[in-house]
């Protein structure tokens, strides 16, 4: 068996792995012995020594050996199984809230246990809650002389069950069955086998600080290989896109010129530059795949509309997908205002439409009488068919799952012909992250705001100043301006968010009886939300109380004041997006961050950077530093970026060498490149076709 590649050895070839356990392991994408040795620890515990109970320190995890004195079920606020043990140096209580009677019967008086857990102060003195434990037997090995790995697990698979399987898999490694595919000189001083053995079982005198940080040379060797594999997936995706064909669209013509002439302002230099890059892509017989980044208010929607002119002049259709019905409705209002005077029908498809209205829109798209279709996830349902879809525009794309974007792209595919794709985001993406998350995309940046915009002034105030802020709102609104009051909650529950917003709405109605106040939150029906937003935009409402549903796409130039309550609960990117709802005209605008004391370190850092800058890219870099790539991009976007060991922020210095190694491997040894890709990205290859 040792001569076979580990990638071809099923997990069922390991001792003790039957069909049921193999099915559980499959939930972790573990199919082969190779998958098991690349299932890497996420942290470590020191179980290399036995600690006397008398030497336990609260807040720290430790391993003890002790004798059971008693086991009893205690009926308190929560029913619990309490087991008291001693070792001669002191007594310790083990407490279990989830247990069964069979478990209780195993705690026989006099039985010796080896126990691992975190020591805490409880009702009975020093306690451990739900510790790991096993009976001490005559043939039990002494404590390990290595650190104990903690692995990602799933329901039905414990650490105690998984560790021996990984250890068994590691014994299978030979010089022949686990090839090292990195280009010569990139192994960073470690063979693949040695790096894996070290990372799974570091010696107890290992540099714990380096291991916890992921900076040990053995971990860096594996992180480098994982990043190369990820880069290969991007290069492969790029090659697949280039292998497809697209309809080459004509250069800007009469429609484009009429659109520009109707605008009440000239384009910025940045918009003009990005449009030239898009036009070059669209003239190509290969599909465009371009990401347009632009800070809040930079004019991405105008760029998208002018890009649409190319497809419309060729007699083709355009689809624009937005993440929320509010944003889709706003895009539809703008596109209708721009295009219908030029004889182009714009259709809006939302989930709440009735059967008859939906059927009419589907007919108009299928026969080509509608040129532009705007909507949310409703766009990629099976009954939506296009006569000739040439351009797909996706707004705030990180809010969509990869399967959703793939489904929309497939609407425009006919044989080898694929639609052009224009992807827009108002969430600036740090260069470090863009290199790895979007290495397959051409990227354009609209780095210039339209003229006449006055920078937003940001104030950070404690909750005790709430009454002063209410008076400021009264003065602003009575002077003909408008304001937002944004309510936030830690809980993701729409119901709790709505309750908080409703309470604030009622309070402000009492405090400001002379103002016309509206309320919008996630529990309202879509039609109600859109009606309230439109009333605010039309100036019928002076103050809008809202949850974070207004984060994207709401454009009300007369709104010059925003209050964000409990801003310490939000990430920087979300705060920046919310703040961008004001400052959309020439008037001086203000954003008040009304925090609750005391602030934690993270909250202080976030609010400080918001006060210091309105530069979206600087904010994005800080957000990446504070929260990590999964949070910055959105978890849906990072399905293919769920790295086992690599960290884009920590390992950013490796990226140039990673890109060189990936290109070299793909050019010189494509079969090895494919094998390396399968080793690290197996089971996630469907992402490569989005």
C-alpha positions in Angstrom: 0.0 0.0 0.0 2.9 2.4 0.8 3.8 2.6 -2.9 0.3 4.0 -3.9 -0.2 7.8 -3.8 -1.9 8.8 -0.5 -4.4 10.7 -2.7 -5.6 7.4 -4.1 -5.9 5.6 -0.7 -9.4 5.9 0.6 -9.9 6.6 4.3 -11.6 3.2 4.6 -8.1 1.7 4.1 -7.3 2.9 7.6 -7.8 0.7 10.6 -11.1 1.5 12.3 -12.7 3.5 9.5 -15.9 1.9 8.3 -18.7 3.3 6.1 -20.3 5.3 8.9 -17.1 7.1 10.0 -16.1 7.6 6.3 -19.5 9.4 5.8 -18.8 11.6 8.8 -15.3 12.5 7.5 -16.8 13.4 4.2 -18.5 16.3 5.8 -15.0 17.7 6.4 -14.1 17.0 2.7 -11.9 14.1 3.8 -12.1 11.2 1.3 -8.5 10.0 1.1 -5.5 9.4 3.4 -3.9 12.5 1.8 -7.0 14.6 2.8 -6.5 13.4 6.4 -2.8 14.4 6.6 -3.7 17.8 5.1 -6.5 18.3 7.7 -4.4 20.7 9.8 -4.7 21.7 13.4 -6.1 25.1 14.2 -4.5 25.3 17.7 -2.5 23.3 20.2 -2.8 22.3 23.9 0.0 21.2 26.2 -0.9 17.7 27.5 2.7 16.7 27.9 2.6 16.9 31.7 0.3 16.0 34.6 -0.5 19.0 36.8 -1.4 18.5 40.5 -4.9 19.8 41.2 -3.4 22.1 43.9 -1.3 23.8 41.2 -4.2 24.6 38.8 -4.6 28.2 37.8 -8.0 29.6 36.8 -8.4 30.5 33.2 -5.7 28.1 32.0 -6.1 24.6 30.6 -4.3 21.7 32.2 -4.2 17.9 32.5 -4.7 16.1 35.8 -4.9 12.6 37.0 -7.3 12.0 39.9 -9.6 9.6 41.7 -13.4 9.8 41.6 -14.9 10.5 45.0 -18.6 10.9 44.1 -20.9 11.5 41.1 -24.3 13.1 41.6 -27.0 14.9 39.6 -27.6 18.4 41.0 -30.9 20.3 40.3 -30.1 24.0 40.1 -31.1 26.6 37.6 -29.9 24.0 35.1 -29.7 20.2 35.8 -26.1 19.1 35.9 -23.9 16.0 36.5 -21.3 16.9 39.2 -18.3 14.6 39.6 -15.8 15.3 42.5 -12.3 14.1 42.1 -9.0 14.4 44.2 -5.3 13.6 43.7 -3.8 14.2 47.1 -2.9 17.8 46.4 -6.5 19.1 46.2 -10.1 18.5 45.0 -11.6 19.4 41.7 -15.2 19.4 40.5 -16.2 18.3 37.0 -19.5 19.7 35.8 -21.5 18.4 32.8 -24.8 20.0 31.6 -25.2 17.6 28.7 -25.0 14.0 29.9 -26.9 10.7 30.1 -27.3 8.1 32.9 -24.9 5.7 31.2 -22.2 8.4 31.5 -23.0 8.9 35.2 -22.6 5.2 35.9 -19.0 5.2 34.6 -17.9 7.6 37.3 -17.5 4.8 39.9 -16.0 5.8 43.3 -12.3 5.0 43.3 -11.9 5.0 39.4 -8.8 6.9 38.2 -9.3 9.4 35.4 -7.0 11.4 33.2 -8.8 14.8 32.7 -8.1 17.8 30.5 -10.0 21.1 30.7 -9.9 24.7 31.6 -9.9 25.5 35.4 -12.5 28.0 36.5 -13.9 29.2 39.8 -17.4 27.8 40.3 -20.0 27.2 43.0 -17.9 24.3 44.4 -14.5 25.9 44.2 -12.1 25.0 41.3 -14.3 23.4 38.5 -13.9 22.2 34.9 -16.9 22.3 32.6 -17.3 19.5 30.1 -13.6 18.4 30.2 -12.2 15.6 28.1 -11.5 12.5 30.3 -10.6 8.9 30.0 -10.1 6.1 32.4 -6.5 5.4 33.5 -5.6 1.8 32.7 -2.4 -0.2 33.3 -1.5 -0.2 29.6 -2.2 3.6 29.2 0.8 5.4 27.6 2.4 8.2 29.6 1.5 11.8 28.6 2.7 12.6 25.1 6.0 14.4 24.7 4.4 16.5 21.9 1.8 19.3 22.0 -1.8 18.1 21.4 -3.4 19.3 18.1 -6.9 20.7 18.1 -8.6 20.0 14.7 -11.7 21.3 13.0 -14.4 18.7 13.7 -18.0 18.0 12.8 -21.0 16.5 14.6 -20.3 12.9 15.4 -16.5 13.3 15.3 -14.6 14.1 18.5 -11.0 15.2 18.9 -10.3 11.9 20.7 -11.6 9.9 17.6 -9.9 12.1 15.0 -6.4 12.3 16.5 -5.4 8.6 16.3 -6.7 8.6 12.7 -4.4 11.4 11.7 -1.5 9.8 13.5 -2.2 6.5 11.7 -2.4 8.4 8.3 1.0 10.1 9.1 2.7 6.7 9.4 1.7 5.9 5.8 3.8 8.8 4.4 6.8 7.6 2.4 9.2 9.4 0.0 7.1 8.1 -3.0 3.5 8.4 -2.0 3.4 12.1 -1.1 5.2 14.0 -3.9 6.5 17.5 -3.4 5.4 19.5 -6.4 6.7 23.0 -5.5 9.3 24.4 -7.9 13.0 23.8 -6.8 14.1 26.3 -4.2 10.6 27.1 -2.8 10.5 24.4 -0.1 11.7 27.0 2.4 14.1 24.5 4.1 11.5 21.9 4.9 10.5 18.7 3.1 6.7 18.3 2.8 6.7 15.2 4.9 8.7 16.8 7.7 6.6 19.9 7.7 3.4 17.9 8.0 4.8 15.7 10.8 5.9 18.7 12.8 2.7 20.7 12.4 0.5 17.7 13.5 2.8 16.9 16.5 5.1 19.7 17.5 7.6 18.8 20.4 6.5 20.1 23.7 9.5 22.6 23.8 8.3 24.1 20.4 8.0 27.8 20.0 4.3 28.1 21.1 4.1 31.8 20.3 5.2 31.1 16.7 2.9 28.1 16.4 -0.2 30.0 17.7 0.6 32.9 15.2 1.1 30.4 12.3 4.6 31.8 11.8 6.7 28.6 12.5 8.8 27.7 9.5 7.0 24.3 9.1 3.7 26.1 9.0 5.0 28.7 6.6 6.2 25.9 4.3 2.7 24.5 4.1 1.0 28.0 3.9 3.2 28.8 0.9 2.1 25.6 -0.9 -1.6 26.3 0.0 -1.3 29.8 -1.4 0.3 28.4 -4.6 -2.6 26.0 -5.0 -5.1 28.9 -4.5 -3.2 31.0 -7.1 -3.3 28.0 -9.5 -7.1 27.9 -9.1 -7.3 31.6 -10.1 -5.0 31.0 -13.1 -7.0 28.0 -14.2 -10.2 30.0 -13.8 -8.7 32.8 -15.9 -7.6 30.3 -18.6 -11.2 28.8 -18.7 -12.7 32.2 -19.2 -10.2 33.0 -22.0 -11.1 29.7 -23.7 -14.7 30.9 -24.0 -15.9 33.3 -26.6 -18.1 36.4 -26.3 -19.9 38.6 -28.7 -17.5 41.5 -29.6 -19.5 44.6 -28.9 -19.2 47.8 -31.0 -17.4 50.9 -29.7 -19.4 53.8 -28.2 -22.0 55.1 -30.7 -25.0 57.4 -30.8 -26.8 55.9 -27.8 -23.6 56.5 -25.7 -23.4 60.1 -26.9 -27.1 60.8 -26.2 -26.6 59.4 -22.7 -23.6 61.6 -22.0 -25.4 64.7 -23.4 -28.3 64.1 -21.1 -26.2 64.0 -17.9 -26.3 67.3 -15.9 -22.6 67.0 -15.1 -19.4 65.9 -16.8 -17.8 62.5 -16.0 -14.7 62.6 -13.7 -11.3 61.7 -15.1 -11.5 58.4 -13.2 -14.9 57.5 -14.7 -13.6 58.3 -18.2 -10.5 56.1 -17.7 -12.5 53.1 -16.3 -15.0 53.4 -19.2 -12.1 53.2 -21.7 -10.8 50.0 -20.0 -14.3 48.5 -20.2 -14.8 49.5 -23.8 -11.5 47.8 -24.7 -12.7 44.6 -23.0 -16.1 44.7 -24.7 -14.6 44.9 -28.1 -12.8 41.6 -27.5 -14.2 38.3 -28.6 -13.3 37.0 -25.2 -15.6 37.5 -22.2 -14.8 40.6 -20.1 -14.4 39.8 -16.4 -13.8 43.2 -14.8 -14.1 44.3 -11.2 -14.8 48.0 -10.8 -14.0 49.3 -7.3 -15.2 52.8 -6.3 -15.6 54.4 -3.0 -19.1 55.4 -1.8 -20.5 58.0 -4.1 -17.8 57.7 -6.8 -20.3 57.2 -9.6 -20.2 53.5 -10.4 -23.8 53.3 -11.5 -23.2 55.8 -14.3 -20.2 53.7 -15.4 -22.4 50.6 -15.5 -25.1 52.4 -17.5 -22.6 53.6 -20.1 -21.2 50.1 -20.3 -24.7 48.8 -21.0 -24.9 51.2 -24.0 -22.4 49.0 -25.8 -24.6 45.9 -25.5 -27.9 47.8 -26.3 -26.4 49.4 -29.4 -25.6 45.9 -30.7 -29.2 44.9 -30.2 -28.3 42.7 -27.1 -29.7 42.6 -23.6 -28.3 43.6 -20.2 -29.0 42.1 -16.8 -28.2 43.9 -13.6 -28.3 42.0 -10.3 -28.4 43.8 -6.9 -28.3 42.3 -3.4 -31.5 43.9 -2.0 -34.9 44.9 -3.4 -34.3 48.5 -2.2 -31.1 48.8 -4.2 -32.7 47.0 -7.2 -35.7 49.4 -7.1 -33.3 52.4 -7.0 -31.3 51.1 -10.0 -34.5 50.5 -11.9 -35.7 54.1 -11.2 -32.4 55.5 -12.5 -32.1 53.2 -15.5 -35.7 53.9 -16.5 -35.1 57.7 -16.2 -32.0 57.4 -18.4 -33.0 54.8 -21.0 -36.8 54.9 -21.6 -36.6 58.4 -23.2 -34.2 56.7 -25.7 -36.8 54.0 -26.5 -35.2 51.2 -24.4 -37.5 49.3 -22.1 -36.3 48.6 -18.5 -37.9 45.7 -16.6 -37.7 45.1 -12.9 -38.1 41.6 -11.6 -38.5 41.1 -7.8 -39.5 38.1 -5.8 -42.8 39.7 -4.6 -44.2 40.2 -8.1 -47.4 38.3 -8.9 -47.7 35.5 -11.5 -49.1 37.8 -14.2 -46.5 40.5 -13.9 -43.7 38.0 -13.8 -45.0 36.3 -16.9 -45.2 39.6 -18.8 -41.6 40.4 -17.9 -40.4 36.9 -18.8 -42.1 37.3 -22.2 -40.5 40.7 -22.8 -37.0 39.3 -22.0 -37.5 36.2 -24.1 -38.7 38.1 -27.2 -36.2 40.9 -26.8 -38.7 43.7 -26.4 -37.1 44.6 -23.0 -33.4 45.6 -23.3 -32.5 45.8 -19.6 -33.6 43.5 -16.7 -32.9 44.6 -13.2 -33.5 42.5 -10.1 -32.3 40.5 -7.1 -31.9 36.7 -6.9 -35.2 36.4 -8.8 -33.1 36.9 -12.0 -31.6 33.5 -12.0 -34.7 31.4 -11.6 -35.4 28.8 -14.3 -38.3 30.6 -16.0 -36.2 33.7 -16.7 -34.9 33.4 -20.3 -33.1 36.0 -22.4 -33.2 36.4 -26.2 -29.6 37.6 -26.3 -27.9 38.4 -23.0 -24.5 40.0 -23.8 -23.6 41.8 -20.5 -24.2 40.9 -16.9 -23.6 43.6 -14.2 -23.4 42.5 -10.6 -23.6 45.1 -7.9 -22.1 44.6 -4.5 -21.0 41.2 -5.7 -19.6 39.9 -2.4 -23.1 39.7 -1.0 -24.0 36.9 -3.5 -23.1 33.3 -3.1 -21.0 31.9 -5.9 -23.8 29.6 -7.1 -26.1 32.5 -7.6 -23.6 34.4 -9.8 -22.9 31.2 -11.7 -26.6 30.7 -12.4 -26.9 34.2 -13.9 -23.8 33.9 -16.0 -25.2 30.6 -17.5 -28.3 32.5 -18.7 -26.2 34.2 -21.3 -24.2 31.1 -22.4 -24.9 29.6 -25.8 -22.4 26.8 -26.6 -19.0 28.4 -26.2 -20.4 31.9 -26.2 -20.5 33.6 -22.7 -21.7 37.0 -21.6 -19.4 39.8 -20.6 -19.4 40.4 -16.8 -19.0 43.7 -15.0 -18.7 43.4 -11.3 -19.0 46.4 -9.1 -18.3 47.0 -5.4 -18.3 50.0 -3.1 -16.4 48.0 -0.6 -12.8 49.0 -1.3 -10.6 45.8 -1.3 -7.0 46.1 0.0 -4.4 45.3 -2.6 -3.2 42.4 -0.5 -6.6 40.8 -0.6 -7.4 41.7 -4.2 -4.2 39.9 -5.4 -5.4 36.6 -3.9 -9.2 36.9 -3.8 -9.6 38.4 -7.3 -6.4 37.5 -9.1 -8.5 36.2 -12.0 -10.2 39.6 -12.6 -9.1 42.7 -14.3 -9.5 45.5 -11.8 -10.4 49.1 -12.3 -10.6 51.7 -9.5 -12.7 54.9 -9.6 -10.5 56.8 -7.3 -12.0 60.3 -7.7 -15.3 61.7 -6.3 -17.5 64.0 -8.5 -16.7 67.7 -8.1 -18.6 69.7 -5.5 -18.7 67.0 -2.9 -17.8 68.3 0.6 -16.0 65.8 2.8 -18.2 64.3 5.6 -17.2 65.4 9.1 -17.3 62.5 11.6 -18.0 63.1 15.4 -17.5 60.4 18.0 -19.7 61.1 21.1 -20.8 59.1 24.2 -24.4 58.0 24.6 -24.9 60.7 27.3 -24.9 63.3 24.6 -28.0 61.8 23.0 -30.3 64.8 24.0 -27.8 67.2 22.3 -27.9 65.2 19.1 -31.8 65.2 19.1 -31.7 69.0 19.3 -29.2 69.1 16.4 -31.5 67.0 14.3 -34.4 69.3 15.1 -32.4 72.3 13.9 -31.1 70.6 10.7 -34.5 69.3 9.7 -36.4 72.6 10.4 -33.7 74.3 8.2 -34.9 72.2 5.2 -32.3 69.3 5.5 -32.9 65.6 6.2 -31.3 63.1 8.6 -30.9 59.4 9.3 -30.9 57.7 12.7 -29.4 54.2 12.4 -30.1 51.6 15.1 -27.8 48.6 15.4 -27.8 45.5 17.5 -25.2 42.7 18.0 -27.8 40.1 17.4 -28.4 39.1 13.7 -32.1 38.7 14.4 -34.3 40.8 12.2 -37.0 40.8 14.9 -34.7 42.2 17.6 -33.3 44.8 15.1 -36.9 45.8 14.2 -37.9 46.1 17.9 -34.9 48.4 18.6 -35.7 50.6 15.6 -39.4 50.7 16.6 -38.5 51.8 20.1 -36.2 54.5 18.9 -38.9 55.6 16.3 -41.5 56.0 19.1 -39.0 57.9 21.3 -38.1 60.3 18.6 -41.7 60.9 17.6 -42.3 62.1 21.2 -39.1 64.2 21.3 -39.6 65.7 17.8 -43.3 66.1 17.3 -42.9 68.8 14.7 -40.9 66.5 12.3 -42.2 64.0 9.8 -40.4 60.8 10.8 -40.3 57.5 8.9 -39.3 53.9 9.9 -37.6 51.2 7.8 -36.3 47.8 9.0 -35.9 44.3 7.8 -39.2 43.0 9.1 -41.2 45.3 6.8 -42.6 43.9 3.6 -40.5 44.9 0.6 -43.2 47.2 -0.8 -43.5 49.0 2.5 -39.7 49.5 2.7 -39.5 50.8 -0.8 -42.5 53.2 -0.2 -40.8 54.6 3.0 -37.5 55.1 1.2 -39.2 56.8 -1.7 -41.0 59.1 0.6 -37.8 60.1 2.2 -36.1 60.6 -1.1 -39.0 62.8 -2.3 -38.6 65.0 0.9 -42.0 63.9 2.3 -40.1 62.7 5.4 -37.5 64.7 7.3 -36.0 62.0 9.5 -35.6 58.3 8.7 -35.1 55.8 11.6 -33.6 52.7 10.1 -31.6 49.5 10.7 -28.6 48.7 8.6 -30.9 47.8 5.6 -30.0 51.3 4.3 -26.3 50.4 4.0 -26.1 50.3 0.2 -27.6 52.2 -2.7 -29.7 54.9 -1.0 -29.0 58.3 -2.6 -30.7 61.3 -1.0 -28.7 64.5 -1.6 -30.6 66.6 1.0 -29.7 64.2 3.8 -26.8 65.9 5.6 -26.8 64.3 9.1 -26.5 60.6 10.1 -26.6 59.3 13.7 -25.3 55.7 14.1 -26.2 54.3 17.5 -23.8 51.7 19.0 -21.3 52.0 16.2 -18.8 49.9 18.2 -20.9 46.9 17.2 -20.3 47.2 13.5 -17.3 46.5 11.3 -15.4 49.4 9.7 -16.6 48.5 6.2 -20.2 48.6 7.3 -19.7 51.9 9.1 -18.1 53.4 6.1 -20.9 52.2 3.8 -23.5 53.7 6.2 -21.7 57.0 6.5 -21.7 57.2 2.7 -25.5 57.7 2.7 -24.8 61.4 3.6 -22.4 63.8 1.9 -24.0 63.1 -1.5 -24.5 66.8 -2.3 -22.5 70.1 -2.0 -23.8 70.8 1.6 -21.5 70.0 4.6 -22.6 66.7 6.0 -22.0 65.1 9.4 -21.9 61.6 10.8 -22.3 61.2 14.5 -21.1 57.9 16.0 -23.0 57.6 19.3 -21.2 54.9 21.3 -21.9 53.3 24.7 -19.2 53.5 27.3 -17.0 51.7 28.2 -15.4 51.0 24.8 -13.2 48.0 24.3 -9.9 48.2 22.5 -11.3 47.1 19.2 -14.2 49.5 19.4 -11.8 52.4 20.2 -9.6 51.5 17.2 -12.6 51.3 14.8 -14.1 54.7 15.9 -10.7 56.4 15.8 -10.1 55.4 12.2 -13.6 56.5 11.2 -13.0 59.9 12.7 -9.5 60.2 11.1 -10.4 59.4 7.5 -13.0 59.0 4.8 -10.6 57.2 2.5 -12.3 53.8 1.8 -9.0 52.1 0.9 -7.3 53.1 4.2 -10.4 52.0 6.1 -10.4 48.7 4.2 -6.7 48.0 5.0 -7.5 48.6 8.7 -10.6 46.4 8.5 -8.5 43.6 7.1 -6.0 44.0 9.9 -8.7 44.0 12.6 -11.1 41.4 11.2 -9.4 39.2 8.6 -10.2 38.5 5.0 -13.3 36.3 5.5 -15.1 39.2 7.3 -13.9 41.9 4.9 -15.1 40.0 1.7 -18.1 38.4 3.3 -18.3 34.7 4.1 -20.2 33.9 0.9 -17.5 35.3 -1.2 -14.8 33.4 0.6 -16.1 29.9 0.3 -13.1 29.1 -1.9 -10.9 31.0 0.5 -11.5 29.0 3.6 -7.7 28.4 4.0 -6.6 25.6 6.2 -3.4 27.3 7.3 -2.6 30.3 5.1 -3.6 33.8 6.2 -3.7 36.5 3.6 -2.8 39.3 6.0 0.0 37.5 7.8 1.4 35.8 4.7 1.1 38.9 2.4 5.0 39.0 2.0 4.8 35.5 0.4 2.4 36.5 -2.4 4.9 37.8 -5.0 6.9 34.5 -4.7 3.6 32.5 -4.6 2.5 34.1 -7.9 5.9 33.4 -9.6 5.8 29.7 -8.4 2.3 29.2 -9.6 3.0 30.6 -13.1 6.2 28.6 -13.4 4.5 25.3 -12.3 1.6 25.8 -14.7 3.9 26.6 -17.6 6.5 23.8 -17.0 4.7 21.0 -15.2 0.9 21.3 -15.7 0.2 17.8 -14.5 1.9 18.5 -11.2 0.1 21.9 -11.0 -3.2 20.0 -11.3 -2.3 17.5 -8.6 -1.2 20.3 -6.2 -4.5 22.1 -6.9 -6.5 18.9 -6.1 -4.5 18.4 -2.9 -5.6 21.7 -1.4 -8.7 22.8 -3.3 -10.4 19.4 -3.9 -14.2 19.6 -3.6 -14.2 23.4 -4.2 -13.5 23.5 -7.9 -17.0 24.6 -8.8 -16.0 28.1 -7.6 -13.4 28.2 -10.4 -16.1 28.5 -13.0 -17.9 31.5 -11.7 
